[in-house]
Amino acid sequence: MSDRVIRIVAGVVFDDRRHVLVVRKRGTSAFMQPGGKIEPGEQPLQALVREIREELGVGVSSAGSRSLGRHVAVAANEPGHVVDADLFEIVLDGQPRPAAEIEELAWVDPHAPGPVELAPLTAQTVLALARDGVG
C-alpha cells in the first residue's frame, strides 16, 4: 500500500477577500493547492518554499507560516493513489503567476467555489478549513 501513497506538501494562500488560491497543472482538469512532492532530505516547509518558487515564481513571506496538519485524500491525477499532505497556511511575497508545470491559477470562494473542478484534498479539507476560519 505504501507505493500507492504520494507524500506531498501544499500551501493554503488567502487573498484579501478570503478566497483560496488554487492551481491547475498542464494536462489536468482539477484545481488544487500549490505544492508538490517532498524530496529526500527535505523538511515539508522547505519543500513547499521550493515548490512555490518553481510553480508560482514567488517566495514565501518570512512573516510566518502555520501548520494546518497532515491530511489524506484521494489523489486527483493518479488513479488508485492517495495523497498524504502536510498543509501550511502561507503568505506569498509577491503576485503569483503560472510557471513550470502550472497552466492556470484561480481564487475560489470557500463558501461558493462555483463550477471549477477541485481536487479532493481541496474540496474536502482545504475549503472546510477556510470556512472554519483558518487564516
C-alpha positions in Angstrom: 0.0 0.0 0.0 2.8 2.4 0.7 3.6 2.7 -3.0 0.1 3.9 -3.5 0.6 6.8 -1.1 2.1 10.0 -2.5 3.7 12.2 0.2 3.2 15.9 -0.6 3.2 19.3 0.9 0.7 22.0 0.0 0.2 25.7 0.6 -3.1 27.4 1.6 -3.0 31.0 0.4 -5.7 33.6 1.0 -6.3 36.9 -0.7 -7.8 40.0 0.9 -11.4 38.6 0.1 -10.6 35.4 2.0 -10.6 33.4 -1.3 -8.2 30.5 -1.6 -5.5 30.2 -4.3 -5.8 27.0 -6.4 -3.7 25.9 -9.4 -4.1 23.6 -12.3 -1.2 21.6 -13.8 -0.8 21.4 -17.5 -2.7 18.4 -19.0 -5.0 18.1 -16.0 -8.5 19.3 -15.2 -8.6 19.6 -11.3 -7.5 22.6 -9.4 -5.6 22.1 -6.2 -3.3 23.8 -3.7 0.2 24.8 -4.9 2.9 22.5 -3.7 4.2 19.1 -4.6 6.3 16.1 -3.6 8.8 16.3 -0.7 12.3 15.3 -1.9 14.6 13.1 0.1 16.2 15.1 2.9 13.7 18.0 2.7 11.5 19.1 5.6 7.9 19.7 4.5 8.0 23.5 4.8 11.4 23.6 3.0 9.8 21.6 0.1 6.8 23.9 0.0 9.0 27.0 -0.3 10.9 25.3 -3.2 7.7 24.3 -4.9 6.1 27.7 -4.6 9.1 29.4 -6.2 9.1 26.9 -9.1 5.3 26.9 -9.6 4.3 30.5 -8.9 7.5 32.5 -9.4 7.3 34.0 -5.9 8.7 33.3 -2.4 7.0 32.7 0.9 6.9 35.7 3.2 9.0 35.5 6.3 6.0 36.9 8.2 5.2 33.4 9.1 3.6 30.2 8.1 1.3 28.0 10.1 0.9 24.2 10.0 -2.6 23.1 9.3 -1.8 19.5 10.0 -1.4 16.3 7.9 -4.3 15.2 5.8 -5.0 12.2 3.5 -7.3 12.4 0.4 -7.8 10.6 -2.9 -5.2 11.8 -5.5 -6.7 13.9 -8.2 -4.3 12.9 -11.0 -3.1 9.5 -10.1 -5.8 6.9 -10.2 -5.7 4.4 -7.3 -3.5 6.6 -5.2 -3.9 8.8 -2.2 -2.0 11.9 -1.2 -0.7 12.3 2.4 -0.3 16.0 2.7 1.3 18.4 5.1 -0.8 21.6 4.8 0.6 25.0 5.6 -1.1 28.4 5.6 1.4 30.7 3.9 1.7 34.3 2.7 3.3 34.9 -0.6 5.9 37.7 -1.0 4.7 38.8 -4.4 2.0 38.3 -7.1 1.7 34.6 -8.1 1.8 33.7 -11.8 1.7 30.3 -13.5 5.2 28.8 -14.0 6.8 25.4 -14.6 4.0 22.8 -14.9 1.3 25.2 -13.8 -1.1 26.2 -16.6 -3.6 28.2 -14.7 -4.4 29.7 -11.3 -7.6 30.9 -9.7 -9.0 32.2 -6.5 -12.1 30.4 -5.1 -14.5 31.4 -2.5 -14.6 28.6 0.1 -18.3 29.2 0.7 -19.2 29.2 -3.0 -16.4 27.7 -5.1 -18.5 27.6 -8.3 -18.2 25.1 -11.2 -14.4 24.7 -11.0 -13.3 21.1 -10.7 -11.4 20.8 -7.4 -9.0 18.0 -6.2 -10.4 16.0 -3.3 -7.9 17.4 -0.8 -9.0 21.0 -1.8 -12.7 20.3 -1.9 -13.0 18.1 1.3 -10.3 19.6 3.5 -8.9 22.9 2.5 -12.2 24.6 1.8 -13.6 23.2 5.1 -10.6 24.7 7.0 -11.1 28.0 5.2 -14.8 28.0 6.1 -14.0 27.3 9.7 -11.9 30.4 9.9 -8.3 29.3 9.2 -6.3 32.3 8.2 
